[in-house]
Amino acid sequence: MLRALWLALAAWGAVHPMYYFVSYLAANGWDFGAMIDAWYVNDSTRGLTWDLTIAAVTLTLWILAEVAVRRNWVALLAIPATFCIGVSCGLPLYLWFRSRRV
């Protein structure tokens, strides 16, 4: 049951934020540079950006450390999910991979 919850949260964490990213890009000419600039428009967004960046780096180090011990190589897929989609997808995806038998 918990595995299904991790997978559902990973899907939600992929789809929900992506809706906002695609909406922003569609409204602003698909300029990724402008979207990244928007992440630093004020102290509030800058703080959130750094919070998520630090969380992503921490999650990546945790994944690497555990994969080295558990040899659950497929769990490495959570790293590109984290940096290409976000921590909201990468973390529950990693927990889904981690909760299966190795």
N, C-alpha and C positions, 0 to 999 in steps of 0.2 A: 504494500500500500504506500509506504513512504517513497519507494522508487518512482511510483507513478506521480506522486506529488512533485518530486524533484524534476521529472521530465516536463510536467505541466508548467512549472515555474520557469524552466529554461525556455519553453516555447513562448510563454507570456513575455519573458524578459527579452526575447528576440523580436517579437511582433509589435508590442506596444511602443517601445522607444523608437523602433524603425518607422512607425507611422509618423511620428513627429519629425524625424530626420528627413524623410521623403517629402513631407508637406513643406518643410522649410526650404529644401532644395528646389522643389517644383516652383515655389513662389519666388525664389531668388536666382533662377537661371542655372541651377545645378553647379553652382560655384562652391566647391568644397572649401576653398580658402576662406570665403566669406563665412561659412558655417563655423570653421575653426576660430576665426576672429571673434565671432559672436560668443564663443565660450569664455572670452576674456574681456567682455564689454564693461563689466563692473566688478566690484569686489565680491559680490554674492556669487556670480557665475564663475569667477576665477577660483573662489574657495571650493565650490562644488566640483569644478574641473580637477583641481588638485586632490580633493578628497577621493574622487573616483580613480585618478591616476595612481595614487598611493595604494588604494585597495587592489587595483589591477596588478600592480607590481608584486604586492604581498601574495595575492592569490597565485600568481605565476611561480613565485619561489616555493610556495607550499606544494603546488602540483609537481614541480621538478623534484623536490625532496622526496615526496611520497612515491612518485613513479620510479625513482632510483631504487627505492627499497622494495616496493610491491611488484615492480615489473609489469604494471598495468599500462602498457604503452598506448593503448587507444585513448586513455584519459588525457594524453597530450593534446587532443583535439579541442579541449576546453581553453587552451591558451589562445589560438587564433580567434575562437568565439569571443573571448574576453576583449581582445584588442580590436576586432573588426565589428563587433556588435555592442558589447558592453559587459560590465560586471554582472548586470542583472540577468544575463544569459549564461555567461561563463561559469559563475559560481554554482548555480543549481545544476548545470550540465556536468560539471566536475563531480558534484555530490552524487549525481545519477551514475556516472561511471564508477565512482568509488564504492558505491553500495552494492555493486554486483560481485558475484564470486569471481575470484582471480584464479 
